[in-house]
Amino acid sequence: TWSLGCPAASADGKWLAVIEAIASDRGVIAGDMVVIDVVRWHPQSVQADGVDVTFLSWRNDDALTYAGLRAQETVIGDYQPRNG
């Protein structure tokens, strides 16, 4: 079943990020990032260059750090929702 997991909110409360994916029965989730502008309630699916995202954390109010897997590689990156 499709699930949302690993919710992360920016400290200023303006942004919410989740991972959307098919989750296992063991609570493991790896999929696509969805970033929501809470003020306008505007969800945006974020492409992470083929990364199956497994972790989300706001580094500050403007930068979302993510980690995940692409093929056999571990990938860590930043996404800035104000810049797309």
Salt bridges, closest charged atoms under 4 A:
ASP12 OD2 - ARG82 NH2 3.85
ASP37 OD2 - ARG40 NE 2.90
ASP62 OD1 - ARG82 NE 2.94
GLU73 OE1 - ARG70 NH1 3.50
ASP78 OD2 - ARG59 NH2 2.66
